[in-house]
Amino acid sequence: MADSGFKAFLLRGNVVDLAVGVVIGGAFGAIVTAFTKDLLTPLIAALVGKPDFSAIQFEINGSKFPVGDFINALVSFLLIAGAVYYFVVLPVNALMARMKKEEPAPPAPPATKQCPECLSDVAIAAKRCAFCTSQIA
């Protein structure tokens, strides 16, 4: 019973579910940001030679354009989007497809009926049996 209640909670869409999603998404975003800042960026820096993307900038006519923070934010966004897609969207879509029950097609109306005299199958519209010629009501 508790399992079905939990499934119903996960699959209904309302404001409480949205609020829970926002809180969990914020926490997950903080985890991915920390992963990007503390692990991924130093790994890339070890390969490229820059200690952090935030130091990347260029200058035009004396104006500085610090694009490194934008690159950090872009990497974080791509990681979050990929994680949400692969760990939330795909499993929920698979669950919804599994739970969606195809309604069976209604049975086709019978094409024949039984003769009350000889028990042969005759067409629905027949008024006489083709085998024993008795009248069918």
HELIX and SHEET records of a PDB file:
HELIX    1   1 ALA A    2  LEU A   11  1                                  10    
HELIX    2   2 VAL A   15  PHE A   35  1                                  21    
HELIX    3   3 THR A   36  LEU A   40  3                                   5    
HELIX    4   4 THR A   41  VAL A   48  1                                   8    
HELIX    5   5 PHE A   53  ALA A   55  5                                   3    
HELIX    6   6 GLY A   68  VAL A   84  1                                  17    
HELIX    7   7 TYR A   85  VAL A   89  3                                   5    
HELIX    8   8 LEU A   90  MET A   99  1                                  10    
SHEET    1   A 2 PHE A  58  ILE A  60  0                                        
SHEET    2   A 2 SER A  63  PHE A  65 -1                                        
SHEET    1   B 2 THR A 112  GLN A 114  0                                        
SHEET    2   B 2 ASP A 121  ALA A 123 -1                                        
END                                                                             
